[in-house]
Amino acid sequence: MRRTLRSLLVFELLMLLAVPAYPTPAAAKKAQVSVPDTGLTEEQKIVHLLNRIGYGPRPGDLERVRQMGVAAYLEQQLNPETILDQEVERRLAGFKTLQMDSFQLLAAYPPPQLLRGIEQRLGPQLGMDPDAAGAMFPELERFRERQERRAQSAEGQSEATKGDDPVTRELGRRERLSPEERMREAMSSPARIVIELSQAKLLRAIYSERQLAEVMTDFWFNHFNVFVGKGADRWLTTSYEQEAIRLHALGKFRDLLGATAQHPAMLFYLDNWLSADPKADYDQRELRRRYFAYLQGQGMQPGALLLEVFRQRGLDTSRVEQYLERQMDRMEAMDNPRRGRFTRRRPDDQRRPQAPQQQRRGLNENYARELLELHTLGVD
């Protein structure tokens, strides 16, 4: 009964998101801000305002608000698009990850799993030497070192056996690095995405003239929280903060809720992307066709990320393109029994059973719980 009620409530909320907002009459005018008499002095009012709608008074803020008036300053903060923010824009100009979408971030700072796939599967087919792959992707070496450290920790090796292994030597090397050298290594890895996102948040809080917008962006980001350390969210959170949270921080709650619900960062963080009809008999060919059609609609092609990884490193992509063409031909032959050698199909009673992880599919309720208990109605 509780599960049915939860499903109905989620359905109602999602239907609410789908309903278009009521149009505002063209003749309607924005209400002017009025400040009630609180018995505070003018300076007390200004300090109270700056503490409540921003991160506190900065040098020169009190005099500036006094000249504008409390009501005018508050009206301005409620319309941040009217405020020039040149100082914070200047300070953030060098943060290149903030100017990149998720695809570009994945290509510039690829996850180790992608690089390992290139090394182990694509490398041999392209005649790529393992040493050359390691030189091409220094991130792979760091990934291997972390894996070896975990393995050593799990095995509980004695101090005597740790003396001269490659991992210990690497740890010693890192200890000898200066803070600048360590930061240089971090800024050439996916860690840069998180570092710049965190630094940008701090710089905006200090230097932005749009103080109310920054406070509300931080508030709503905490309310609709995702964990940047969870898998793909490292490459998705920058877009999530900019397009789902910041864009709607001073808008309507319904728009904000819908933007967070549909963003890939939230879909991945709360596992809603894993939801599937447990009884559905999925047609893999149809799914693949729809996926390829989606890519074409985005002006992309299958394997676009792989090609971009090679391009960004100044490598020849012609052999990668040939490899991708062969893969596409192979899939086409599988979909069309009259083509190629993929003509024999086992009878249903002779087909291999699905792997256990493929059998356990169904509706994932993580997001439904969060939607009801945290994002909207509350636990009670």
NUTIMI-71967 format. One record per residue (C-alpha): residue number from 1; residue in three letters; y, z, x. Coordinates in nm, 4 decimals, decimal comma. Layout:
// residues N
[pt NUM ALA [Y Z X]];
...
This chain:
// residues 380
[pt 1 MET [0,0000 0,0000 0,0000]];
[pt 2 ARG [0,2408 0,0907 0,2819]];
[pt 3 ARG [0,1665 -0,2374 0,4594]];
[pt 4 THR [0,2294 -0,4334 0,1394]];
[pt 5 LEU [0,5589 -0,2499 0,0815]];
[pt 6 ARG [0,6634 -0,3139 0,4420]];
[pt 7 SER [0,5856 -0,6844 0,4081]];
[pt 8 LEU [0,7873 -0,7069 0,0857]];
[pt 9 LEU [1,0859 -0,5336 0,2439]];
[pt 10 VAL [1,0742 -0,7641 0,5456]];
[pt 11 PHE [1,0559 -1,0636 0,3121]];
[pt 12 GLU [1,3599 -0,9418 0,1181]];
[pt 13 LEU [1,5582 -0,8904 0,4385]];
[pt 14 LEU [1,4688 -1,2333 0,5738]];
[pt 15 MET [1,5598 -1,3922 0,2401]];
[pt 16 LEU [1,8935 -1,2152 0,2653]];
[pt 17 LEU [1,9462 -1,3752 0,6058]];
[pt 18 ALA [1,8788 -1,7168 0,4581]];
[pt 19 VAL [2,1430 -1,6803 0,1825]];
[pt 20 PRO [2,4705 -1,8459 0,2851]];
[pt 21 ALA [2,7747 -1,6226 0,3156]];
[pt 22 TYR [3,0195 -1,6212 0,0244]];
[pt 23 PRO [3,3113 -1,8547 0,0992]];
[pt 24 THR [3,6481 -1,6933 0,1533]];
[pt 25 PRO [3,9234 -1,8405 -0,0666]];
[pt 26 ALA [4,1608 -2,0530 0,1386]];
[pt 27 ALA [4,4567 -1,8682 -0,0082]];
[pt 28 ALA [4,3282 -1,5278 0,0999]];
[pt 29 LYS [4,5248 -1,3729 0,3854]];
[pt 30 LYS [4,4013 -1,1345 0,6512]];
[pt 31 ALA [4,4885 -0,7760 0,5649]];
[pt 32 GLN [4,7377 -0,6188 0,8040]];
[pt 33 VAL [4,6342 -0,3037 0,9883]];
[pt 34 SER [4,8046 0,0125 0,8698]];
[pt 35 VAL [4,7978 0,3392 1,0645]];
[pt 36 PRO [4,7923 0,6582 0,8541]];
[pt 37 ASP [5,0009 0,9605 0,9458]];
[pt 38 THR [4,7713 1,2000 1,1333]];
[pt 39 GLY [5,0292 1,4470 1,2604]];
[pt 40 LEU [4,9750 1,3350 1,6209]];
[pt 41 THR [5,2605 1,2435 1,8510]];
[pt 42 GLU [5,3048 0,8781 1,9432]];
[pt 43 GLU [5,1482 0,9301 2,2866]];
[pt 44 GLN [4,8548 1,1227 2,1385]];
[pt 45 LYS [4,7928 0,8399 1,8929]];
[pt 46 ILE [4,7884 0,5845 2,1757]];
[pt 47 VAL [4,5505 0,7895 2,3937]];
[pt 48 HIS [4,3224 0,8516 2,0942]];
[pt 49 LEU [4,3196 0,4778 2,0125]];
[pt 50 LEU [4,2447 0,3689 2,3703]];
[pt 51 ASN [3,9606 0,6201 2,3941]];
[pt 52 ARG [3,8058 0,5157 2,0626]];
[pt 53 ILE [3,8253 0,1358 2,0719]];
[pt 54 GLY [3,7979 0,0885 2,4480]];
[pt 55 TYR [3,6815 0,2541 2,7662]];
[pt 56 GLY [3,9892 0,4764 2,7972]];
[pt 57 PRO [4,3475 0,4264 2,9202]];
[pt 58 ARG [4,4015 0,2221 3,2360]];
[pt 59 PRO [4,7204 0,2164 3,4456]];
[pt 60 GLY [4,9947 0,0587 3,2354]];
[pt 61 ASP [4,8014 0,0691 2,9059]];
[pt 62 LEU [5,0017 0,3515 2,7486]];
[pt 63 GLU [5,3361 0,1805 2,8105]];
[pt 64 ARG [5,2054 -0,1552 2,6892]];
[pt 65 VAL [5,0731 -0,0123 2,3607]];
[pt 66 ARG [5,3944 0,1846 2,3133]];
[pt 67 GLN [5,5972 -0,1345 2,3380]];
[pt 68 MET [5,3639 -0,3276 2,1038]];
[pt 69 GLY [5,3029 -0,0484 1,8571]];
[pt 70 VAL [4,9670 0,1014 1,7663]];
[pt 71 ALA [4,9132 -0,1208 1,4588]];
[pt 72 ALA [4,9964 -0,4436 1,6459]];
[pt 73 TYR [4,7668 -0,3514 1,9375]];
[pt 74 LEU [4,4794 -0,2732 1,7013]];
[pt 75 GLU [4,5355 -0,6008 1,5131]];
[pt 76 GLN [4,5234 -0,7871 1,8446]];
[pt 77 GLN [4,1990 -0,6166 1,9494]];
[pt 78 LEU [4,0391 -0,7143 1,6193]];
[pt 79 ASN [4,1078 -1,0787 1,7078]];
[pt 80 PRO [3,9917 -1,1055 2,0709]];
[pt 81 GLU [4,0066 -1,4851 2,0735]];
[pt 82 THR [4,3884 -1,4519 2,0768]];
[pt 83 ILE [4,3875 -1,2447 2,3978]];
[pt 84 LEU [4,4074 -1,4101 2,7382]];
[pt 85 ASP [4,1515 -1,2552 2,9738]];
[pt 86 GLN [4,2301 -1,4301 3,3009]];
[pt 87 GLU [4,1611 -1,1373 3,5333]];
[pt 88 VAL [3,8041 -1,0808 3,4170]];
[pt 89 GLU [3,7406 -1,4574 3,4087]];
[pt 90 ARG [3,8557 -1,4805 3,7697]];
[pt 91 ARG [3,6237 -1,1980 3,8751]];
[pt 92 LEU [3,3242 -1,3500 3,6942]];
[pt 93 ALA [3,3825 -1,7054 3,8198]];
[pt 94 GLY [3,1337 -1,6611 4,1057]];
[pt 95 PHE [2,8518 -1,5343 3,8831]];
[pt 96 LYS [2,6699 -1,8640 3,8510]];
[pt 97 THR [2,3780 -1,7310 3,6446]];
[pt 98 LEU [2,6210 -1,6521 3,3607]];
[pt 99 GLN [2,7017 -2,0237 3,3396]];
[pt 100 MET [2,3349 -2,1304 3,3125]];
[pt 101 ASP [2,1094 -2,1600 3,0092]];
[pt 102 SER [1,7539 -2,0244 3,0096]];
[pt 103 PHE [1,6005 -2,3560 3,1198]];
[pt 104 GLN [1,8360 -2,3779 3,4165]];
[pt 105 LEU [1,7640 -2,0170 3,5116]];
[pt 106 LEU [1,3878 -2,0800 3,5052]];
[pt 107 ALA [1,4297 -2,3849 3,7280]];
[pt 108 ALA [1,6629 -2,2172 3,9770]];
[pt 109 TYR [1,4717 -1,8865 3,9909]];
[pt 110 PRO [1,1168 -1,9754 3,8805]];
[pt 111 PRO [0,8651 -1,7012 3,7964]];
[pt 112 PRO [0,5935 -1,6432 4,0588]];
[pt 113 GLN [0,3218 -1,7548 3,8126]];
[pt 114 LEU [0,4807 -2,1009 3,7927]];
[pt 115 LEU [0,5024 -2,1281 4,1711]];
[pt 116 ARG [0,1417 -2,0177 4,2106]];
[pt 117 GLY [0,0379 -2,2869 3,9635]];
[pt 118 ILE [0,2263 -2,5455 4,1682]];
[pt 119 GLU [0,0630 -2,4245 4,4870]];
[pt 120 GLN [-0,2933 -2,3891 4,3573]];
[pt 121 ARG [-0,3263 -2,6723 4,1050]];
[pt 122 LEU [-0,0553 -2,9275 4,1677]];
[pt 123 GLY [-0,0340 -2,8870 4,5458]];
[pt 124 PRO [-0,3836 -3,0189 4,6260]];
[pt 125 GLN [-0,3381 -3,3182 4,3949]];
[pt 126 LEU [-0,0115 -3,4049 4,5677]];
[pt 127 GLY [-0,1583 -3,3494 4,9140]];
[pt 128 MET [0,0718 -3,0525 4,9665]];
[pt 129 ASP [-0,0215 -2,8282 5,2576]];
[pt 130 PRO [-0,0343 -2,4543 5,1640]];
[pt 131 ASP [0,1985 -2,3679 5,4521]];
[pt 132 ALA [0,4438 -2,6306 5,3310]];
[pt 133 ALA [0,4288 -2,4844 4,9810]];
[pt 134 GLY [0,5002 -2,1386 5,1229]];
[pt 135 ALA [0,8011 -2,2700 5,3157]];
[pt 136 MET [0,9215 -2,4537 5,0055]];
[pt 137 PHE [0,8866 -2,1466 4,7841]];
[pt 138 PRO [0,9646 -1,8286 4,9830]];
[pt 139 GLU [0,9380 -1,6374 4,6542]];
[pt 140 LEU [0,5610 -1,6930 4,6743]];
[pt 141 GLU [0,5351 -1,4923 4,9956]];
[pt 142 ARG [0,7225 -1,1999 4,8451]];
[pt 143 PHE [0,5020 -1,2173 4,5362]];
[pt 144 ARG [0,1854 -1,2097 4,7488]];
[pt 145 GLU [0,3143 -0,9091 4,9404]];
[pt 146 ARG [0,3745 -0,7162 4,6183]];
[pt 147 GLN [0,0267 -0,8059 4,4950]];
[pt 148 GLU [-0,1305 -0,6872 4,8194]];
[pt 149 ARG [0,0624 -0,3604 4,8088]];
[pt 150 ARG [-0,0660 -0,2939 4,4576]];
[pt 151 ALA [-0,4216 -0,3748 4,5651]];
[pt 152 GLN [-0,3977 -0,1405 4,8614]];
[pt 153 SER [-0,2616 0,1380 4,6439]];
[pt 154 ALA [-0,5445 0,0929 4,3935]];
[pt 155 GLU [-0,8097 0,0993 4,6624]];
[pt 156 GLY [-0,6644 0,4152 4,8132]];
[pt 157 GLN [-0,6844 0,2978 5,1718]];
[pt 158 SER [-0,6581 0,5654 5,4377]];
[pt 159 GLU [-0,3617 0,5855 5,6702]];
[pt 160 ALA [-0,5820 0,4781 5,9608]];
[pt 161 THR [-0,6631 0,1429 5,8006]];
[pt 162 LYS [-0,3003 0,0663 5,7163]];
[pt 163 GLY [-0,1737 0,0533 6,0706]];
[pt 164 ASP [-0,1468 -0,3151 6,1417]];
[pt 165 ASP [-0,1931 -0,5076 5,8186]];
[pt 166 PRO [0,0566 -0,7773 5,7062]];
[pt 167 VAL [0,1914 -0,5687 5,4178]];
[pt 168 THR [0,2788 -0,2742 5,6404]];
[pt 169 ARG [0,4495 -0,5102 5,8826]];
[pt 170 GLU [0,6491 -0,6583 5,5946]];
[pt 171 LEU [0,7526 -0,3123 5,4732]];
[pt 172 GLY [0,8664 -0,2307 5,8242]];
[pt 173 ARG [1,0605 -0,5550 5,8360]];
[pt 174 ARG [1,2381 -0,4766 5,5097]];
[pt 175 GLU [1,3275 -0,1286 5,6316]];
[pt 176 ARG [1,4967 -0,2886 5,9302]];
[pt 177 LEU [1,7030 -0,5192 5,7095]];
[pt 178 SER [2,0650 -0,4294 5,6493]];
[pt 179 PRO [2,1853 -0,3772 5,2893]];
[pt 180 GLU [2,3558 -0,7173 5,3121]];
[pt 181 GLU [2,0308 -0,8884 5,4129]];
[pt 182 ARG [1,8383 -0,7184 5,1328]];
[pt 183 MET [2,1001 -0,8266 4,8836]];
[pt 184 ARG [2,0790 -1,1825 5,0185]];
[pt 185 GLU [1,7046 -1,1858 4,9529]];
[pt 186 ALA [1,7532 -1,0455 4,6027]];
[pt 187 MET [2,0196 -1,3037 4,5200]];
[pt 188 SER [1,7782 -1,5864 4,6030]];
[pt 189 SER [1,5169 -1,4520 4,3579]];
[pt 190 PRO [1,4975 -1,3921 3,9803]];
[pt 191 ALA [1,6470 -1,0476 4,0477]];
[pt 192 ARG [1,9847 -1,2221 4,0739]];
[pt 193 ILE [1,9850 -1,2842 3,6981]];
[pt 194 VAL [1,9634 -0,9117 3,6219]];
[pt 195 ILE [2,2049 -0,8131 3,9004]];
[pt 196 GLU [2,4792 -1,0471 3,7815]];
[pt 197 LEU [2,4302 -0,9581 3,4159]];
[pt 198 SER [2,4647 -0,5861 3,5008]];
[pt 199 GLN [2,7664 -0,6396 3,7267]];
[pt 200 ALA [2,9356 -0,8537 3,4617]];
[pt 201 LYS [2,8964 -0,5774 3,2032]];
[pt 202 LEU [3,0666 -0,3281 3,4360]];
[pt 203 LEU [3,3481 -0,5642 3,5361]];
[pt 204 ARG [3,4221 -0,6525 3,1741]];
[pt 205 ALA [3,4354 -0,2850 3,0769]];
[pt 206 ILE [3,6907 -0,2179 3,3541]];
[pt 207 TYR [3,9080 -0,5286 3,3605]];
[pt 208 SER [3,8788 -0,7024 3,0234]];
[pt 209 GLU [4,1811 -0,6986 2,7936]];
[pt 210 ARG [3,9400 -0,7411 2,5007]];
[pt 211 GLN [3,8352 -0,3768 2,5083]];
[pt 212 LEU [3,7160 -0,3478 2,1477]];
[pt 213 ALA [3,5008 -0,6609 2,1843]];
[pt 214 GLU [3,3390 -0,5153 2,4986]];
[pt 215 VAL [3,2686 -0,1801 2,3326]];
[pt 216 MET [3,1129 -0,3469 2,0279]];
[pt 217 THR [2,9083 -0,5890 2,2424]];
[pt 218 ASP [2,7651 -0,2923 2,4319]];
[pt 219 PHE [2,7042 -0,1002 2,1073]];
[pt 220 TRP [2,5193 -0,3848 1,9367]];
[pt 221 PHE [2,3242 -0,4738 2,2505]];
[pt 222 ASN [2,1885 -0,1177 2,2519]];
[pt 223 HIS [2,1186 -0,1315 1,8787]];
[pt 224 PHE [1,9298 -0,4627 1,9030]];
[pt 225 ASN [1,7842 -0,3806 2,2402]];
[pt 226 VAL [1,5458 -0,5949 2,4451]];
[pt 227 PHE [1,3905 -0,5071 2,7818]];
[pt 228 VAL [1,4979 -0,7446 3,0586]];
[pt 229 GLY [1,1972 -0,6417 3,2687]];
[pt 230 LYS [0,9420 -0,7701 3,0180]];
[pt 231 GLY [0,8075 -1,1088 3,1266]];
[pt 232 ALA [1,0131 -1,4039 3,0038]];
[pt 233 ASP [1,3011 -1,1806 2,8894]];
[pt 234 ARG [1,4350 -1,1777 3,2453]];
[pt 235 TRP [1,5298 -1,5441 3,1930]];
[pt 236 LEU [1,6250 -1,5050 2,8242]];
[pt 237 THR [1,8469 -1,1949 2,8163]];
[pt 238 THR [2,1612 -1,3631 2,9548]];
[pt 239 SER [2,1554 -1,6112 2,6670]];
[pt 240 TYR [2,0719 -1,3299 2,4234]];
[pt 241 GLU [2,3743 -1,1241 2,5286]];
[pt 242 GLN [2,6125 -1,4206 2,5162]];
[pt 243 GLU [2,4899 -1,6141 2,2121]];
[pt 244 ALA [2,3298 -1,3556 1,9822]];
[pt 245 ILE [2,5255 -1,0347 2,0563]];
[pt 246 ARG [2,8665 -1,1165 2,2047]];
[pt 247 LEU [2,9300 -1,4083 1,9704]];
[pt 248 HIS [2,8783 -1,1892 1,6604]];
[pt 249 ALA [2,9909 -0,8470 1,7877]];
[pt 250 LEU [3,2996 -0,8363 1,5612]];
[pt 251 GLY [3,1598 -1,0536 1,2837]];
[pt 252 LYS [2,9334 -0,9946 0,9842]];
[pt 253 PHE [2,6270 -0,7773 1,0267]];
[pt 254 ARG [2,4097 -1,0311 0,8424]];
[pt 255 ASP [2,5017 -1,3040 1,0953]];
[pt 256 LEU [2,4366 -1,0686 1,3861]];
[pt 257 LEU [2,0995 -0,9597 1,2471]];
[pt 258 GLY [1,9939 -1,3201 1,1910]];
[pt 259 ALA [2,1014 -1,4262 1,5410]];
[pt 260 THR [1,9001 -1,1488 1,7058]];
[pt 261 ALA [1,5970 -1,2098 1,4815]];
[pt 262 GLN [1,5745 -1,5763 1,5770]];
[pt 263 HIS [1,6580 -1,5524 1,9470]];
[pt 264 PRO [1,3631 -1,6102 2,1854]];
[pt 265 ALA [1,4425 -1,2858 2,3731]];
[pt 266 MET [1,3784 -1,0765 2,0610]];
[pt 267 LEU [1,0819 -1,2891 1,9517]];
[pt 268 PHE [0,9218 -1,2290 2,2910]];
[pt 269 TYR [1,0217 -0,8637 2,3356]];
[pt 270 LEU [0,8705 -0,7496 2,0047]];
[pt 271 ASP [0,5773 -0,9945 2,0190]];
[pt 272 ASN [0,6695 -1,1795 1,7008]];
[pt 273 TRP [0,5907 -1,5064 1,8807]];
[pt 274 LEU [0,2253 -1,3987 1,8768]];
[pt 275 SER [0,2084 -1,3872 1,4970]];
[pt 276 ALA [-0,0305 -1,6407 1,3435]];
[pt 277 ASP [-0,2245 -1,6870 1,0244]];
[pt 278 PRO [-0,5676 -1,5425 1,1132]];
[pt 279 LYS [-0,7438 -1,7755 0,8679]];
[pt 280 ALA [-0,5602 -2,0949 0,9540]];
[pt 281 ASP [-0,7522 -2,3801 1,1141]];
[pt 282 TYR [-0,4885 -2,5109 1,3517]];
[pt 283 ASP [-0,4886 -2,8793 1,4362]];
[pt 284 GLN [-0,4164 -2,8771 1,8100]];
[pt 285 ARG [-0,3249 -3,2456 1,8062]];
[pt 286 GLU [-0,0655 -3,1897 1,5347]];
[pt 287 LEU [0,0783 -2,8892 1,7174]];
[pt 288 ARG [0,1027 -3,0931 2,0367]];
[pt 289 ARG [0,2655 -3,3818 1,8515]];
[pt 290 ARG [0,5262 -3,1511 1,6991]];
[pt 291 TYR [0,5918 -2,9903 2,0374]];
[pt 292 PHE [0,6490 -3,3271 2,2042]];
[pt 293 ALA [0,8755 -3,4328 1,9147]];
[pt 294 TYR [1,0775 -3,1134 1,9626]];
[pt 295 LEU [1,1167 -3,1817 2,3352]];
[pt 296 GLN [1,2350 -3,5357 2,2636]];
[pt 297 GLY [1,4867 -3,3970 2,0154]];
[pt 298 GLN [1,6228 -3,1761 2,2945]];
[pt 299 GLY [1,6471 -3,4739 2,5297]];
[pt 300 MET [1,3574 -3,3445 2,7405]];
[pt 301 GLN [1,0035 -3,4471 2,8257]];
[pt 302 PRO [0,6783 -3,2596 2,8928]];
[pt 303 GLY [0,6876 -3,1173 3,2445]];
[pt 304 ALA [1,0697 -3,1177 3,2542]];
[pt 305 LEU [1,0782 -2,7674 3,4028]];
[pt 306 LEU [0,8358 -2,8641 3,6788]];
[pt 307 LEU [1,0444 -3,1694 3,7665]];
[pt 308 GLU [1,3638 -2,9643 3,7692]];
[pt 309 VAL [1,2097 -2,7066 4,0061]];
[pt 310 PHE [1,1382 -2,9890 4,2547]];
[pt 311 ARG [1,4791 -3,1526 4,2047]];
[pt 312 GLN [1,6676 -2,8293 4,2701]];
[pt 313 ARG [1,4885 -2,7997 4,6036]];
[pt 314 GLY [1,5761 -3,1565 4,7004]];
[pt 315 LEU [1,2149 -3,2777 4,6878]];
[pt 316 ASP [1,0802 -3,6185 4,5897]];
[pt 317 THR [0,9689 -3,6047 4,2255]];
[pt 318 SER [0,7962 -3,9450 4,2053]];
[pt 319 ARG [0,4486 -3,8057 4,2728]];
[pt 320 VAL [0,5054 -3,5237 4,0233]];
[pt 321 GLU [0,6051 -3,7800 3,7611]];
[pt 322 GLN [0,2847 -3,9757 3,8296]];
[pt 323 TYR [0,0818 -3,6558 3,7939]];
[pt 324 LEU [0,2484 -3,5774 3,4604]];
[pt 325 GLU [0,1818 -3,9321 3,3364]];
[pt 326 ARG [-0,1874 -3,8921 3,4176]];
[pt 327 GLN [-0,1949 -3,5634 3,2287]];
[pt 328 MET [-0,0295 -3,7244 2,9257]];
[pt 329 ASP [-0,2785 -4,0123 2,9337]];
[pt 330 ARG [-0,5621 -3,7626 2,9474]];
[pt 331 MET [-0,4330 -3,5739 2,6420]];
[pt 332 GLU [-0,3806 -3,9006 2,4569]];
[pt 333 ALA [-0,7405 -3,9999 2,5279]];
[pt 334 MET [-0,8612 -3,6630 2,3978]];
[pt 335 ASP [-0,6651 -3,7155 2,0772]];
[pt 336 ASN [-0,7930 -4,0714 2,0337]];
[pt 337 PRO [-1,1752 -4,0939 2,0677]];
[pt 338 ARG [-1,1575 -4,4721 2,0968]];
[pt 339 ARG [-0,9701 -4,4496 2,4234]];
[pt 340 GLY [-1,1033 -4,3516 2,7640]];
[pt 341 ARG [-1,4126 -4,1426 2,8263]];
[pt 342 PHE [-1,3393 -3,8617 2,5808]];
[pt 343 THR [-1,5630 -3,9989 2,3074]];
[pt 344 ARG [-1,8407 -3,7443 2,2728]];
[pt 345 ARG [-1,7827 -3,4466 2,0484]];
[pt 346 ARG [-2,0279 -3,1682 1,9947]];
[pt 347 PRO [-2,1504 -3,0945 1,6426]];
[pt 348 ASP [-2,0038 -2,7773 1,4926]];
[pt 349 ASP [-2,3226 -2,5833 1,5542]];
[pt 350 GLN [-2,3199 -2,6734 1,9253]];
[pt 351 ARG [-1,9574 -2,6014 2,0040]];
[pt 352 ARG [-1,8805 -2,3195 2,2422]];
[pt 353 PRO [-1,7613 -1,9978 2,0791]];
[pt 354 GLN [-1,3940 -1,9206 2,1227]];
[pt 355 ALA [-1,2912 -1,6724 2,3885]];
[pt 356 PRO [-1,2393 -1,3182 2,2496]];
[pt 357 GLN [-0,8628 -1,3273 2,3046]];
[pt 358 GLN [-0,8398 -1,6485 2,0987]];
[pt 359 GLN [-1,0304 -1,4907 1,8105]];
[pt 360 ARG [-0,8008 -1,1878 1,7814]];
[pt 361 ARG [-0,5030 -1,3458 1,6165]];
[pt 362 GLY [-0,3034 -1,2359 1,3168]];
[pt 363 LEU [0,0340 -1,0998 1,2086]];
[pt 364 ASN [0,2068 -0,8813 1,4669]];
[pt 365 GLU [0,3997 -0,6020 1,2965]];
[pt 366 ASN [0,6093 -0,4826 1,5917]];
[pt 367 TYR [0,9221 -0,6688 1,4841]];
[pt 368 ALA [0,8738 -0,5796 1,1162]];
[pt 369 ARG [0,8699 -0,2102 1,2087]];
[pt 370 GLU [1,1775 -0,2379 1,4299]];
[pt 371 LEU [1,3619 -0,4442 1,1684]];
[pt 372 LEU [1,3115 -0,1777 0,9027]];
[pt 373 GLU [1,3166 0,1456 1,1017]];
[pt 374 LEU [1,5810 0,0721 1,3665]];
[pt 375 HIS [1,7758 -0,2482 1,3002]];
[pt 376 THR [1,8504 -0,1956 0,9277]];
[pt 377 LEU [1,7247 0,0695 0,6829]];
[pt 378 GLY [1,6246 0,3558 0,9129]];
[pt 379 VAL [1,3022 0,5487 0,9637]];
[pt 380 ASP [1,3469 0,7487 0,6406]];
